């Protein structure tokens, strides 16, 4: 139901933007698209921060061992 409502509202918005003319409608449409992209990036950043806060931290011994393995593999190639 929510998808159908979104489709209908988007159709009405598109028709309204077309009737405003190419310049004004284009500017408003550009603002809507860029605003949605920025909001999505903000939500992804927030999600990333929340995942980092609940993920288990590596201890120093495990970190040193992984660095050693990476350096050893790099030196062997």
C-alpha positions in Angstrom: 0.0 0.0 0.0 2.9 2.4 0.9 4.5 1.6 -2.5 1.3 2.5 -4.4 0.9 5.7 -2.4 4.6 6.6 -3.2 4.0 5.9 -6.9 0.9 8.0 -7.1 2.5 10.9 -5.2 5.6 10.8 -7.4 3.4 10.9 -10.5 1.5 13.9 -9.2 4.8 15.6 -8.3 6.3 14.8 -11.8 3.2 16.3 -13.5 3.4 19.4 -11.3 7.1 19.8 -12.2 6.4 19.4 -15.9 3.8 22.1 -15.8 6.1 24.6 -14.1 8.4 24.7 -17.1 11.8 23.2 -17.7 13.9 25.7 -15.7 11.9 25.9 -12.5 10.9 22.2 -12.6 14.4 21.1 -13.3 15.8 23.1 -10.4 13.2 21.7 -8.0 13.7 18.1 -9.3 17.5 18.5 -9.0 17.0 19.7 -5.4 14.8 16.8 -4.6 17.3 14.2 -6.0 20.4 15.8 -4.4 18.5 16.1 -1.1 17.6 12.4 -1.2 21.3 11.5 -2.0 22.6 13.6 0.9 20.0 12.1 3.3 21.0 8.6 2.2 24.7 9.3 2.8 23.9 10.7 6.2 21.9 7.6 7.1 24.7 5.3 5.8 27.2 7.3 7.9 25.0 7.0 11.0 24.6 3.2 10.4 28.3 2.8 10.0 28.9 4.6 13.4 26.3 2.4 15.1 27.8 -0.8 13.7 31.3 0.2 14.8 30.1 0.9 18.3 28.6 -2.6 18.7 31.3 -4.6 16.9 33.9 -6.3 19.0 37.2 -4.5 19.2 40.4 -6.3 18.3 43.0 -6.6 21.0 46.6 -5.5 20.4 48.0 -9.0 20.2 45.5 -10.0 17.5 46.2 -6.8 15.6 50.0 -7.3 15.8 49.6 -10.9 14.6 47.5 -9.8 11.6 50.0 -7.1 10.7 52.8 -9.6 10.9 50.9 -12.0 8.5 50.3 -9.1 6.1 54.0 -8.1 6.1 55.2 -11.7 5.7 52.9 -12.2 2.7 54.0 -8.9 1.2 57.7 -9.8 1.6 57.3 -13.3 0.2 55.8 -11.9 -3.1 
